[in-house]
Amino acid sequence: MAKITTLAITVLRTFDETSGLPLRSYTSLDLNGKEIQINTKNPSVHKSSNPLEQWAPVFLNIGWILQNYDEVKDSTSNDPKAITNRKKGDVKIFIKNNFIETLDIPGQIGIQDQTQVVVLYGEKTNYTLTYSIFTR
Amino acid sequence: MKNIKKILKKWYISYNHYSDLFQMYDYLAFTMPKDQREEHTNDNIKIIINKDTSQPILIEIRRAYDTLHADIDKLDKTDIINLVEPYFYKYE
């Protein structure tokens, strides 16, 4: 009997649908169909990160990027923390162009941007995820 | 470019050790229309200037660990400002 598999598709949620929603962790699928936990930024740790990253429309659509990326590449960072973490499991950088424009966030229209989503995953490592958003 | 340290003290800092991308910026950097910005790019470093005021609003450094020779996550804001300040004087 043929094995039937189902694939959860994450749909892009609009600004109006997500604006004001509380930031809570959620699961999505990576490019291998593996479940990934998407965690909120911890204000006590990420003291000065991009204000856009704290917006509900951005955070709640990170899962969409993982399934609709423009490019995915391995981390080649020589930062000591990145090297240590790479030993625990793969680190992939998912890139989506013009993500903020796609979300149609008021006040951000017309800004060219690129979004990098970084995922760390391994058999013995908890899934973690960080992301950065910047203009180009 | 005067009082650069004073300006940088008010900026946000963003660093991701996986992508090794460092950014320091005024929030205006993400809301200012493109025609009001002037970009200077050299190797791994990009600086964006506000055309109206001639003041910088963002510095972005790719491969930050190799460029700055420092682990950004272990530095405080004063140390980071001292580290990036010299890059602004190249665009005076």
Backbone of each chain as ProteinMPNN parsed JSONL, in Angstrom:
{"seq_chain_A": "MAKITTLAITVLRTFDETSGLPLRSYTSLDLNGKEIQINTKNPSVHKSSNPLEQWAPVFLNIGWILQNYDEVKDSTSNDPKAITNRKKGDVKIFIKNNFIETLDIPGQIGIQDQTQVVVLYGEKTNYTLTYSIFTR", "coords_chain_A": {"N_chain_A": [[0.839, -1.191, 0.0], [0.567, 2.171, -0.839], [2.361, 4.679, 0.802], [0.89, 7.313, 2.463], [1.555, 10.644, 2.73], [1.34, 13.71, 4.459], [1.719, 17.189, 4.0], [2.25, 19.993, 5.812], [1.32, 23.157, 4.889], [2.491, 26.361, 5.231], [0.799, 29.351, 5.334], [1.089, 32.638, 4.106], [0.449, 35.213, 6.329], [-1.525, 38.099, 6.623], [-0.767, 41.597, 7.362], [-2.911, 42.799, 8.748], [-4.135, 40.546, 9.828], [-2.312, 39.643, 11.679], [-1.31, 41.708, 13.199], [-0.803, 43.01, 16.403], [-1.22, 40.576, 17.663], [-0.29, 38.307, 20.307], [3.16, 37.431, 20.93], [4.059, 34.236, 20.588], [5.781, 31.133, 20.864], [5.974, 28.841, 18.085], [5.479, 25.98, 15.883], [7.047, 25.055, 12.792], [7.819, 23.832, 9.463], [10.968, 22.744, 8.16], [13.173, 22.84, 5.219], [13.49, 20.165, 4.776], [11.224, 19.028, 5.624], [11.151, 18.739, 8.285], [10.189, 19.284, 11.663], [10.367, 22.469, 13.155], [11.032, 24.522, 15.879], [9.911, 27.734, 16.371], [11.087, 30.411, 18.015], [10.413, 33.176, 20.217], [12.09, 36.36, 20.411], [14.187, 36.939, 23.16], [13.834, 39.54, 25.304], [15.64, 40.207, 27.356], [17.97, 39.104, 26.564], [18.357, 39.712, 23.841], [19.019, 42.623, 23.577], [19.217, 44.872, 21.903], [18.143, 44.434, 19.376], [16.865, 44.602, 15.99], [14.025, 46.666, 15.771], [11.948, 45.918, 14.051], [11.981, 43.169, 14.103], [10.622, 42.487, 16.339], [8.031, 42.77, 15.765], [4.736, 41.509, 15.532], [3.606, 40.734, 12.942], [5.942, 40.156, 11.474], [7.329, 38.21, 13.031], [5.386, 36.128, 13.233], [5.254, 35.26, 10.642], [7.628, 34.059, 10.037], [7.783, 31.311, 9.796], [6.633, 30.926, 7.314], [8.613, 31.867, 5.61], [10.484, 29.824, 5.784], [9.444, 27.914, 4.141], [9.154, 29.169, 1.767], [11.476, 30.258, 0.761], [14.034, 32.257, -0.916], [16.658, 31.61, -1.187], [18.919, 29.251, 0.214], [21.529, 28.676, 2.44], [24.62, 27.361, 3.863], [25.871, 28.174, 7.115], [28.84, 30.005, 7.344], [30.196, 31.262, 9.245], [32.856, 32.485, 11.294], [32.629, 33.116, 13.905], [33.133, 32.316, 17.294], [30.979, 31.234, 18.82], [29.223, 30.407, 16.838], [30.738, 28.458, 15.555], [30.998, 26.54, 17.591], [28.321, 25.823, 17.9], [27.771, 24.756, 15.39], [28.989, 22.312, 15.525], [27.191, 20.83, 16.873], [25.092, 20.485, 15.194], [23.53, 20.971, 11.93], [23.607, 24.243, 10.446], [21.568, 26.345, 8.835], [21.017, 29.053, 6.609], [18.277, 30.8, 5.771], [17.079, 32.697, 3.143], [15.054, 35.391, 2.262], [13.894, 37.595, -0.065], [12.758, 40.997, -0.051], [10.875, 40.776, 2.01], [9.596, 42.404, 3.96], [8.263, 44.208, 2.352], [6.472, 42.468, 1.142], [4.859, 41.828, 3.272], [3.496, 44.149, 3.541], [3.607, 46.213, 5.471], [2.478, 49.067, 7.125], [4.098, 52.185, 6.568], [6.476, 51.043, 5.929], [6.56, 50.628, 3.284], [8.046, 50.52, 0.101], [10.616, 50.205, 0.861], [13.495, 48.47, 0.164], [14.37, 45.285, 1.127], [16.11, 42.595, 2.719], [15.692, 39.423, 4.16], [17.079, 37.414, 6.597], [16.891, 34.208, 7.823], [17.796, 32.135, 10.383], [18.525, 28.849, 11.156], [19.119, 26.389, 13.532], [19.662, 23.027, 13.802], [19.698, 19.702, 15.105], [20.173, 16.209, 15.863], [20.538, 15.768, 18.595], [20.07, 18.175, 19.629], [18.157, 20.882, 20.811], [15.71, 22.49, 18.795], [16.431, 25.639, 17.524], [16.002, 29.105, 16.63], [16.97, 32.011, 14.99], [16.77, 35.37, 13.661], [17.301, 37.952, 11.245], [16.743, 41.237, 9.98], [17.125, 43.477, 7.4], [17.874, 46.515, 5.58], [18.617, 46.961, 2.082]], "CA_chain_A": [[0.0, 0.0, 0.0], [1.377, 3.385, -0.915], [2.339, 5.47, 2.026], [0.33, 8.646, 2.238], [2.13, 11.649, 3.63], [0.734, 15.043, 4.354], [2.671, 18.267, 4.229], [1.596, 21.204, 6.287], [1.766, 24.346, 4.161], [2.301, 27.595, 5.978], [0.272, 30.408, 4.472], [1.461, 33.999, 4.51], [-0.648, 35.902, 7.019], [-1.441, 39.532, 6.329], [-0.502, 42.514, 8.468], [-4.138, 42.974, 9.526], [-4.43, 39.305, 10.56], [-1.312, 39.335, 12.705], [-0.956, 42.89, 13.991], [-1.328, 43.032, 17.762], [-1.289, 39.246, 18.278], [0.83, 38.065, 21.227], [4.261, 36.637, 20.382], [4.202, 32.943, 21.251], [6.513, 30.159, 20.048], [5.145, 27.939, 17.287], [6.285, 25.061, 15.078], [6.906, 25.078, 11.341], [8.628, 22.787, 8.84], [12.112, 23.241, 7.401], [13.168, 22.397, 3.836], [13.455, 18.7, 4.749], [9.957, 18.591, 6.191], [11.381, 18.505, 9.704], [9.569, 20.306, 12.496], [11.27, 23.427, 13.781], [10.387, 25.415, 16.835], [10.253, 29.137, 16.163], [11.012, 31.034, 19.34], [10.429, 34.634, 20.261], [13.311, 36.961, 20.923], [14.164, 37.196, 24.589], [14.257, 40.942, 25.458], [16.779, 40.356, 28.263], [19.169, 38.648, 25.856], [18.463, 40.489, 22.612], [18.724, 43.96, 24.079], [19.201, 45.959, 20.929], [17.906, 43.928, 18.029], [16.027, 45.397, 15.103], [12.635, 46.776, 16.235], [11.04, 45.203, 13.151], [11.956, 41.749, 14.457], [9.705, 42.282, 17.461], [6.658, 42.96, 15.3], [3.993, 40.266, 15.362], [3.503, 40.283, 11.536], [7.222, 39.586, 11.047], [7.597, 36.976, 13.776], [4.42, 35.072, 12.936], [5.423, 34.804, 9.254], [8.942, 33.447, 9.846], [7.534, 29.944, 9.323], [6.341, 31.017, 5.866], [9.904, 32.012, 4.923], [11.156, 28.523, 5.738], [8.88, 27.115, 3.042], [9.084, 29.998, 0.558], [12.727, 31.016, 0.724], [14.651, 32.486, -2.221], [17.978, 30.991, -1.183], [19.318, 28.676, 1.496], [22.964, 28.382, 2.419], [25.208, 26.96, 5.142], [26.593, 29.225, 7.828], [30.303, 29.892, 7.264], [30.702, 32.221, 10.222], [33.974, 32.092, 12.151], [32.356, 33.502, 15.284], [33.321, 31.128, 18.15], [29.707, 30.619, 19.206], [28.682, 29.738, 15.649], [31.544, 27.245, 15.331], [30.601, 25.578, 18.622], [26.973, 25.333, 17.614], [27.786, 23.938, 14.164], [29.412, 20.96, 15.898], [26.007, 20.147, 17.408], [24.125, 20.216, 14.135], [23.594, 21.862, 10.773], [23.071, 25.589, 10.547], [21.18, 26.822, 7.507], [20.515, 30.422, 6.551], [17.208, 30.929, 4.78], [17.021, 34.094, 2.716], [13.856, 35.786, 1.522], [14.003, 38.994, -0.48], [11.58, 41.867, -0.016], [9.898, 40.199, 2.943], [8.799, 43.456, 4.586], [7.341, 44.724, 1.323], [5.44, 41.451, 0.953], [3.926, 41.92, 4.398], [2.731, 45.38, 3.375], [3.54, 46.889, 6.769], [2.378, 50.523, 6.943], [5.302, 52.935, 6.886], [7.659, 50.342, 5.441], [6.387, 50.425, 1.843], [9.062, 51.151, -0.729], [11.948, 49.884, 1.356], [14.026, 47.188, -0.279], [15.015, 44.618, 2.249], [16.356, 41.169, 2.646], [15.503, 38.824, 5.469], [17.815, 36.183, 6.814], [16.372, 33.393, 8.901], [18.846, 31.181, 10.704], [17.974, 27.714, 11.874], [20.06, 25.401, 14.027], [18.974, 21.808, 14.186], [20.506, 18.497, 15.203], [19.459, 15.111, 16.517], [20.614, 15.865, 20.046], [19.994, 19.589, 19.991], [16.837, 21.479, 20.677], [15.611, 23.404, 17.67], [16.423, 27.062, 17.843], [15.901, 29.915, 15.431], [17.129, 33.454, 15.108], [16.552, 35.983, 12.368], [17.651, 39.365, 11.158], [16.065, 41.903, 8.875], [17.889, 44.687, 7.138], [17.663, 47.133, 4.283], [19.688, 46.739, 1.112]], "C_chain_A": [[0.885, 1.256, 0.0], [1.233, 4.203, 0.369], [1.833, 6.886, 1.709], [0.94, 9.618, 3.238], [1.417, 12.966, 3.414], [1.782, 16.089, 4.675], [1.909, 19.514, 4.643], [2.17, 22.401, 5.533], [1.472, 25.584, 5.005], [1.891, 28.702, 5.024], [0.711, 31.763, 5.015], [0.254, 34.687, 5.129], [-0.451, 37.409, 6.871], [-1.133, 40.341, 7.584], [-1.736, 42.641, 9.364], [-4.456, 41.741, 10.368], [-3.523, 39.123, 11.774], [-0.981, 40.505, 13.626], [-1.595, 42.823, 15.373], [-1.43, 41.674, 18.427], [-0.104, 39.056, 19.228], [1.899, 37.197, 20.566], [4.411, 35.355, 21.195], [4.931, 31.999, 20.306], [5.547, 29.272, 19.27], [6.044, 27.042, 16.457], [6.011, 25.288, 13.592], [7.759, 23.946, 10.789], [9.793, 23.404, 8.094], [12.09, 22.639, 5.998], [13.175, 20.886, 3.697], [12.151, 18.152, 5.338], [10.049, 18.304, 7.681], [10.767, 19.641, 10.526], [10.608, 21.187, 13.164], [10.482, 24.325, 14.715], [10.838, 26.847, 16.565], [9.994, 29.887, 17.465], [11.039, 32.554, 19.242], [11.798, 35.112, 20.703], [13.14, 37.195, 22.417], [14.692, 38.609, 24.842], [15.48, 41.097, 26.354], [18.08, 39.916, 27.601], [19.409, 39.496, 24.615], [18.109, 41.943, 22.901], [18.496, 44.987, 22.981], [18.901, 45.487, 19.516], [16.92, 44.817, 17.275], [14.573, 45.453, 15.594], [11.647, 45.998, 15.35], [10.905, 43.725, 13.533], [10.979, 41.452, 15.588], [8.245, 42.398, 17.023], [5.982, 41.612, 15.063], [3.898, 39.825, 13.897], [4.799, 39.66, 11.017], [7.438, 38.236, 11.704], [6.671, 35.84, 13.357], [4.524, 34.566, 11.503], [6.81, 34.219, 8.985], [8.793, 32.014, 9.305], [7.261, 29.896, 7.823], [7.647, 31.121, 5.074], [10.582, 30.657, 4.762], [10.651, 27.656, 4.587], [8.824, 27.89, 1.733], [10.348, 30.845, 0.396], [13.196, 31.221, -0.721], [15.99, 31.767, -2.325], [18.217, 30.378, 0.188], [20.794, 28.314, 1.4], [23.445, 27.988, 3.813], [25.871, 28.164, 5.804], [28.092, 28.971, 7.715], [30.966, 30.819, 8.277], [31.861, 31.648, 11.036], [33.797, 32.556, 13.591], [32.431, 32.24, 16.165], [32.009, 30.434, 18.535], [29.082, 29.855, 18.042], [29.425, 28.434, 15.386], [31.155, 26.159, 16.325], [29.244, 24.971, 18.303], [26.924, 24.466, 16.359], [28.191, 22.496, 14.461], [28.231, 20.136, 16.412], [25.004, 19.789, 16.315], [24.246, 21.23, 13.016], [23.053, 23.247, 11.107], [22.794, 26.09, 9.137], [20.683, 28.258, 7.604], [19.499, 30.504, 5.419], [17.065, 32.402, 4.427], [15.758, 34.335, 1.904], [13.969, 37.269, 1.19], [12.665, 39.716, -0.341], [10.47, 41.37, 0.912], [8.997, 41.273, 3.548], [7.811, 44.049, 3.59], [6.178, 43.766, 1.112], [4.394, 41.528, 2.058], [3.065, 43.173, 4.341], [2.53, 46.099, 4.709], [3.473, 48.398, 6.548], [3.662, 51.243, 7.358], [6.57, 52.291, 6.368], [7.616, 50.151, 3.928], [7.483, 51.16, 1.076], [10.472, 50.868, -0.27], [12.361, 48.507, 0.846], [14.679, 46.509, 0.912], [15.275, 43.157, 1.942], [16.211, 40.615, 4.05], [16.331, 37.558, 5.556], [17.223, 35.469, 8.015], [17.403, 32.305, 9.162], [18.288, 30.07, 11.568], [19.104, 26.781, 12.295], [19.271, 24.144, 14.369], [19.926, 20.626, 14.19], [19.749, 17.458, 15.997], [19.421, 15.288, 18.032], [20.488, 17.312, 20.525], [18.565, 20.073, 19.873], [16.827, 22.411, 19.478], [15.649, 24.838, 18.168], [16.354, 27.844, 16.544], [16.141, 31.379, 15.763], [16.936, 34.053, 13.726], [16.983, 37.433, 12.391], [17.043, 39.96, 9.906], [16.79, 43.206, 8.61], [17.59, 45.227, 5.751], [18.832, 46.822, 3.368], [19.781, 47.922, 0.176]], "O_chain_A": [[1.839, 1.354, 0.772], [0.146, 4.379, 0.919], [2.317, 7.545, 0.789], [0.842, 9.423, 4.45], [0.958, 13.278, 2.316], [2.636, 15.879, 5.537], [1.048, 20.015, 3.92], [3.38, 22.622, 5.546], [0.339, 25.81, 5.43], [2.564, 28.955, 4.025], [0.704, 31.999, 6.223], [-0.822, 34.738, 4.533], [0.666, 37.916, 6.984], [-1.224, 39.845, 8.707], [-1.625, 42.596, 10.589], [-4.978, 41.856, 11.476], [-3.92, 38.522, 12.773], [-0.432, 40.309, 14.71], [-2.8, 42.602, 15.492], [-1.697, 41.598, 19.626], [0.976, 39.591, 18.977], [1.588, 36.335, 19.745], [4.838, 35.388, 22.349], [4.73, 32.05, 19.093], [4.443, 28.985, 19.733], [7.24, 27.306, 16.334], [4.907, 25.658, 13.192], [8.354, 23.186, 11.551], [9.65, 24.453, 7.466], [11.111, 21.999, 5.616], [12.898, 20.367, 2.615], [12.009, 16.944, 5.524], [9.148, 17.704, 8.268], [10.821, 20.807, 10.134], [11.613, 20.696, 13.679], [9.407, 24.819, 14.376], [12.037, 27.124, 16.538], [8.865, 29.986, 17.945], [11.608, 33.13, 18.314], [12.57, 34.359, 21.297], [12.072, 37.602, 22.874], [15.875, 38.865, 24.62], [16.279, 42.01, 26.15], [19.164, 40.312, 28.029], [20.529, 39.944, 24.366], [17.044, 42.428, 22.521], [17.661, 45.879, 23.129], [19.368, 46.094, 18.553], [16.241, 45.664, 17.857], [13.955, 44.411, 15.809], [10.638, 45.487, 15.836], [9.86, 43.11, 13.32], [10.559, 40.31, 15.775], [7.333, 42.155, 17.813], [6.566, 40.699, 14.478], [4.09, 38.642, 13.618], [4.758, 38.733, 10.208], [7.698, 37.239, 11.03], [7.123, 34.714, 13.15], [3.935, 33.536, 11.177], [7.139, 33.914, 7.839], [9.578, 31.57, 8.467], [7.622, 28.931, 7.15], [7.774, 30.536, 3.999], [11.184, 30.377, 3.726], [11.359, 26.765, 4.118], [8.481, 27.324, 0.695], [10.293, 31.993, -0.045], [12.818, 30.476, -1.625], [16.406, 31.364, -3.411], [17.774, 30.916, 1.203], [21.247, 27.728, 0.417], [22.772, 28.244, 4.811], [26.37, 29.061, 5.125], [28.56, 27.859, 7.958], [32.155, 31.12, 8.172], [31.848, 30.478, 11.417], [34.706, 32.411, 14.408], [31.854, 31.21, 15.815], [31.935, 29.206, 18.571], [28.488, 28.793, 18.23], [28.814, 27.424, 15.035], [30.999, 24.996, 15.953], [29.044, 23.762, 18.421], [26.117, 23.539, 16.278], [27.795, 21.572, 13.751], [28.262, 18.906, 16.391], [24.171, 18.899, 16.491], [24.969, 22.22, 13.13], [22.16, 23.399, 11.941], [23.719, 26.237, 8.339], [20.01, 28.63, 8.566], [19.834, 30.3, 4.252], [16.945, 33.251, 5.309], [15.437, 33.583, 0.984], [14.123, 38.098, 2.086], [11.597, 39.123, -0.492], [9.284, 41.528, 0.626], [7.784, 41.089, 3.642], [6.67, 44.353, 3.936], [5.038, 44.192, 0.927], [3.203, 41.323, 1.821], [2.033, 43.258, 5.006], [1.425, 46.536, 5.033], [4.325, 48.955, 5.855], [4.241, 50.929, 8.398], [7.629, 52.919, 6.364], [8.538, 49.574, 3.351], [7.798, 52.308, 1.389], [11.43, 51.251, -0.941], [11.669, 47.513, 1.068], [15.469, 47.129, 1.624], [14.711, 42.582, 1.011], [16.574, 41.277, 5.022], [16.273, 36.717, 4.659], [17.072, 36.051, 9.089], [17.833, 31.626, 8.23], [17.653, 30.325, 12.592], [19.953, 26.427, 11.477], [18.315, 24.199, 15.143], [20.848, 20.556, 13.378], [18.801, 17.776, 16.715], [18.412, 14.999, 18.676], [20.768, 17.623, 21.683], [17.85, 19.71, 18.938], [17.835, 23.052, 19.18], [14.966, 25.191, 19.13], [16.62, 27.298, 15.473], [15.57, 31.911, 16.715], [16.937, 33.332, 12.728], [17.023, 38.063, 13.449], [16.853, 39.275, 8.901], [17.039, 43.967, 9.545], [17.12, 44.507, 4.869], [19.914, 46.462, 3.832], [20.624, 47.935, -0.721]]}, "seq_chain_B": "MKNIKKILKKWYISYNHYSDLFQMYDYLAFTMPKDQREEHTNDNIKIIINKDTSQPILIEIRRAYDTLHADIDKLDKTDIINLVEPYFYKYE", "coords_chain_B": {"N_chain_B": [[32.352, 64.903, 9.948], [31.009, 65.162, 12.915], [31.094, 64.52, 16.492], [30.635, 61.734, 16.48], [30.665, 59.577, 18.235], [28.767, 60.359, 20.123], [26.471, 60.275, 18.583], [26.371, 57.54, 17.946], [25.849, 56.373, 20.399], [23.137, 56.471, 20.716], [22.15, 54.641, 18.974], [20.747, 51.504, 17.721], [21.849, 48.115, 18.168], [22.562, 45.236, 16.304], [23.289, 41.859, 16.019], [24.124, 38.769, 14.535], [25.327, 35.69, 15.183], [25.459, 33.445, 13.555], [24.992, 34.168, 10.857], [26.88, 36.052, 10.902], [26.533, 38.75, 10.675], [26.728, 42.124, 11.316], [25.051, 44.956, 12.543], [24.571, 48.4, 13.123], [22.539, 51.06, 13.983], [20.427, 53.939, 13.467], [16.972, 54.18, 14.081], [15.716, 55.396, 11.972], [16.911, 54.409, 9.706], [15.461, 52.306, 8.728], [13.124, 53.353, 7.894], [13.426, 55.497, 6.296], [13.012, 56.95, 3.071], [14.42, 55.639, 0.034], [15.568, 57.504, -1.756], [16.485, 59.492, -0.143], [18.692, 58.572, 1.042], [22.187, 57.909, 1.167], [24.456, 55.636, 0.012], [27.469, 54.073, 1.014], [29.698, 51.722, 0.082], [32.164, 49.357, 0.829], [34.101, 46.657, 0.353], [33.353, 44.512, 2.924], [31.836, 46.296, 4.253], [29.198, 48.573, 4.84], [27.957, 51.859, 4.81], [25.342, 54.03, 5.573], [24.181, 57.21, 4.738], [22.315, 60.043, 5.777], [21.071, 62.131, 3.424], [20.078, 64.743, 3.725], [20.991, 65.692, 6.222], [23.593, 64.947, 6.282], [24.483, 63.155, 8.107], [25.423, 59.951, 9.466], [23.339, 56.988, 9.363], [23.352, 54.286, 9.506], [25.521, 51.486, 9.965], [26.818, 48.647, 8.459], [28.254, 45.499, 8.758], [29.521, 42.814, 7.125], [30.603, 39.407, 7.629], [31.546, 39.886, 10.249], [33.084, 38.976, 12.432], [35.574, 38.245, 11.344], [36.287, 40.666, 10.248], [36.262, 42.612, 12.325], [37.665, 41.344, 14.25], [36.736, 40.464, 16.72], [34.495, 39.139, 19.196], [31.364, 40.004, 18.973], [29.158, 39.556, 20.654], [30.266, 39.443, 23.139], [31.025, 41.945, 23.846], [30.51, 45.192, 25.356], [28.344, 48.084, 24.831], [29.896, 50.441, 24.7], [32.454, 49.484, 24.059], [31.917, 48.413, 21.548], [31.228, 50.714, 20.113], [33.698, 52.075, 20.14], [35.087, 50.338, 18.552], [33.897, 50.446, 15.986], [33.876, 53.11, 15.297], [36.165, 54.288, 13.849], [35.637, 53.582, 11.17], [33.783, 55.354, 10.163], [35.08, 57.741, 9.619], [36.291, 57.437, 7.231], [34.556, 58.216, 5.325], [34.214, 60.92, 5.275]], "CA_chain_B": [[31.405, 64.123, 10.745], [31.353, 65.48, 14.304], [30.388, 63.857, 17.583], [30.139, 60.435, 16.019], [30.41, 58.718, 19.404], [27.503, 60.8, 20.718], [25.415, 59.757, 17.709], [26.327, 56.07, 18.029], [25.299, 55.958, 21.693], [21.67, 56.385, 20.62], [21.777, 53.673, 17.943], [20.493, 50.107, 18.042], [22.874, 47.176, 17.704], [22.026, 43.929, 15.963], [24.335, 40.945, 15.554], [23.727, 37.37, 14.459], [26.612, 34.995, 15.064], [25.426, 32.439, 12.483], [25.21, 34.853, 9.576], [28.021, 36.934, 11.159], [26.143, 40.07, 10.17], [26.642, 43.143, 12.361], [24.43, 46.219, 12.14], [24.351, 49.424, 14.14], [21.709, 51.964, 13.189], [19.328, 54.763, 13.94], [15.738, 53.559, 13.582], [15.395, 56.04, 10.691], [17.493, 53.625, 8.612], [14.488, 51.368, 8.186], [11.9, 54.049, 7.487], [13.761, 56.598, 5.389], [12.934, 56.611, 1.646], [15.727, 55.345, -0.552], [16.169, 58.662, -2.424], [17.074, 60.387, 0.866], [19.847, 57.904, 1.633], [23.379, 57.779, 0.342], [25.147, 54.433, 0.474], [28.894, 53.895, 0.734], [30.035, 50.32, 0.305], [33.556, 49.008, 0.587], [34.31, 45.277, 0.804], [32.291, 43.969, 3.772], [31.268, 47.368, 5.083], [28.274, 49.522, 4.205], [27.513, 52.961, 5.663], [24.27, 54.805, 4.95], [24.168, 58.6, 5.198], [21.127, 60.848, 5.509], [21.505, 63.187, 2.5], [19.678, 66.065, 4.206], [21.78, 66.137, 7.378], [24.962, 64.432, 6.104], [24.828, 62.312, 9.257], [25.215, 58.522, 9.213], [22.187, 56.379, 10.031], [23.556, 52.837, 9.633], [26.734, 50.805, 9.503], [26.579, 47.208, 8.358], [29.508, 44.789, 8.507], [29.398, 41.379, 6.867], [31.751, 38.672, 8.176], [31.971, 40.812, 11.296], [34.133, 38.425, 13.296], [36.853, 38.334, 10.623], [36.587, 42.075, 9.975], [36.516, 43.359, 13.561], [38.525, 40.526, 15.12], [36.159, 40.468, 18.069], [33.212, 38.472, 19.352], [30.454, 41.109, 19.299], [28.278, 39.187, 21.762], [30.966, 39.575, 24.421], [31.393, 43.349, 24.051], [29.424, 46.1, 25.728], [28.082, 49.078, 23.783], [31.037, 51.373, 24.597], [33.519, 48.791, 23.319], [31.487, 48.289, 20.144], [31.346, 52.054, 19.522], [35.128, 52.323, 19.904], [35.536, 49.435, 17.486], [33.383, 50.812, 14.653], [34.014, 54.553, 15.065], [37.116, 54.671, 12.793], [35.12, 53.34, 9.815], [32.987, 56.501, 9.703], [35.937, 58.844, 9.176], [36.71, 57.197, 5.844], [33.54, 58.748, 4.4], [34.066, 62.376, 5.477]], "C_chain_B": [[31.754, 64.293, 12.235], [30.536, 64.644, 15.287], [29.853, 62.481, 17.207], [29.831, 59.503, 17.192], [29.077, 59.046, 20.061], [26.322, 60.259, 19.907], [25.248, 58.248, 17.909], [25.719, 55.575, 19.344], [23.793, 55.766, 21.65], [21.208, 55.297, 19.649], [21.47, 52.286, 18.519], [21.657, 49.257, 17.518], [22.203, 45.838, 17.42], [23.167, 43.048, 15.46], [23.807, 39.526, 15.582], [24.983, 36.547, 14.229], [26.613, 33.888, 14.011], [25.691, 33.086, 11.117], [26.401, 35.801, 9.68], [27.779, 38.331, 10.592], [25.969, 41.031, 11.344], [25.982, 44.382, 11.787], [24.312, 47.135, 13.352], [23.634, 50.557, 13.425], [20.772, 52.823, 14.035], [18.058, 54.13, 13.359], [15.305, 54.15, 12.243], [15.864, 55.207, 9.498], [16.466, 52.711, 7.958], [13.192, 52.043, 7.739], [12.181, 55.141, 6.456], [13.683, 56.162, 3.925], [14.321, 56.513, 1.025], [16.391, 56.583, -1.173], [16.752, 59.675, -1.436], [18.334, 59.794, 1.497], [20.995, 57.848, 0.641], [24.172, 56.594, 0.877], [26.613, 54.438, 0.075], [29.237, 52.452, 1.064], [31.486, 50.064, -0.05], [33.818, 47.635, 1.203], [33.115, 44.804, 1.643], [31.52, 45.041, 4.515], [30.356, 48.292, 4.274], [27.892, 50.584, 5.228], [26.444, 53.736, 4.903], [24.213, 56.18, 5.601], [22.818, 59.233, 4.856], [21.566, 62.046, 4.656], [21.205, 64.585, 3.038], [20.599, 66.594, 5.303], [23.255, 65.779, 7.26], [25.43, 63.603, 7.297], [24.6, 60.844, 8.913], [23.98, 58.007, 9.937], [22.343, 54.864, 10.169], [24.973, 52.442, 9.239], [26.448, 49.311, 9.536], [27.906, 46.527, 8.01], [29.226, 43.3, 8.326], [30.692, 40.688, 7.301], [32.391, 39.489, 9.301], [33.11, 40.269, 12.15], [35.501, 38.551, 12.629], [37.261, 39.79, 10.398], [37.002, 42.825, 11.236], [37.452, 42.621, 14.526], [38.027, 40.538, 16.563], [34.821, 39.737, 18.053], [32.213, 39.514, 19.869], [29.607, 40.799, 20.525], [28.943, 39.394, 23.127], [31.362, 41.019, 24.732], [30.215, 44.155, 24.562], [29.344, 47.224, 24.684], [29.257, 50.039, 23.6], [32.171, 50.742, 23.792], [33.181, 48.699, 21.836], [31.62, 49.637, 19.425], [32.811, 52.375, 19.207], [35.655, 51.521, 18.725], [35.117, 49.919, 16.094], [33.6, 52.288, 14.304], [34.981, 54.895, 13.913], [36.575, 54.501, 11.37], [34.355, 54.545, 9.276], [33.857, 57.617, 9.13], [36.446, 58.65, 7.744], [35.755, 57.851, 4.847], [33.3, 60.244, 4.587], [34.331, 63.116, 4.184]], "O_chain_B": [[32.673, 63.651, 12.744], [29.46, 64.138, 14.971], [28.738, 62.117, 17.582], [28.866, 58.74, 17.155], [28.347, 58.156, 20.498], [25.309, 59.84, 20.467], [24.13, 57.746, 18.026], [25.143, 54.488, 19.396], [23.232, 55.003, 22.436], [20.009, 55.056, 19.515], [21.872, 51.947, 19.632], [22.346, 49.626, 16.567], [21.377, 45.367, 18.203], [23.923, 43.451, 14.576], [23.128, 39.121, 16.526], [25.637, 36.688, 13.195], [27.686, 33.434, 13.613], [26.509, 32.603, 10.334], [26.884, 36.302, 8.664], [28.693, 38.993, 10.101], [25.17, 40.788, 12.249], [26.309, 44.814, 10.681], [23.995, 46.694, 14.457], [24.076, 50.979, 12.356], [20.391, 52.469, 15.15], [18.088, 53.6, 12.249], [14.61, 53.493, 11.467], [15.29, 55.287, 8.412], [16.582, 52.38, 6.778], [12.273, 51.378, 7.261], [11.258, 55.647, 5.818], [14.227, 55.118, 3.567], [15.258, 57.201, 1.428], [17.615, 56.716, -1.134], [17.437, 60.613, -1.844], [18.963, 60.408, 2.36], [20.789, 57.753, -0.569], [24.518, 56.554, 2.058], [26.957, 54.767, -1.06], [29.08, 52.017, 2.204], [31.973, 50.499, -1.094], [33.762, 47.471, 2.422], [31.998, 44.708, 1.135], [30.643, 44.73, 5.321], [30.7, 48.729, 3.175], [27.547, 50.267, 6.366], [26.62, 54.059, 3.728], [24.198, 56.311, 6.825], [22.255, 58.99, 3.789], [22.346, 62.88, 5.116], [21.99, 65.51, 2.83], [20.946, 67.775, 5.324], [24.075, 66.252, 8.046], [26.627, 63.378, 7.474], [23.686, 60.522, 8.154], [23.613, 58.52, 10.994], [21.559, 54.224, 10.869], [25.549, 52.994, 8.302], [25.909, 48.785, 10.51], [28.594, 46.936, 7.074], [28.758, 42.622, 9.241], [31.752, 41.313, 7.335], [33.595, 39.745, 9.306], [34.001, 41.019, 12.548], [36.478, 38.923, 13.28], [38.451, 40.106, 10.364], [37.973, 43.582, 11.223], [37.959, 43.2, 15.487], [38.818, 40.613, 17.504], [34.114, 39.717, 17.046], [32.217, 39.859, 21.051], [29.363, 41.681, 21.349], [28.261, 39.507, 24.146], [31.969, 41.284, 25.77], [29.063, 43.854, 24.25], [30.171, 47.301, 23.776], [29.58, 50.412, 22.472], [32.775, 51.398, 22.943], [34.044, 48.881, 20.978], [32.067, 49.697, 18.279], [33.121, 52.886, 18.131], [36.546, 51.962, 17.998], [35.888, 49.817, 15.139], [33.513, 52.666, 13.135], [34.639, 55.727, 13.072], [37.011, 55.206, 10.46], [34.285, 54.74, 8.063], [33.417, 58.357, 8.25], [36.965, 59.581, 7.128], [36.091, 58.023, 3.676], [32.297, 60.776, 4.113], [34.256, 64.344, 4.148]]}, "name": "protein", "num_of_chains": 2, "seq": "MAKITTLAITVLRTFDETSGLPLRSYTSLDLNGKEIQINTKNPSVHKSSNPLEQWAPVFLNIGWILQNYDEVKDSTSNDPKAITNRKKGDVKIFIKNNFIETLDIPGQIGIQDQTQVVVLYGEKTNYTLTYSIFTRMKNIKKILKKWYISYNHYSDLFQMYDYLAFTMPKDQREEHTNDNIKIIINKDTSQPILIEIRRAYDTLHADIDKLDKTDIINLVEPYFYKYE"}
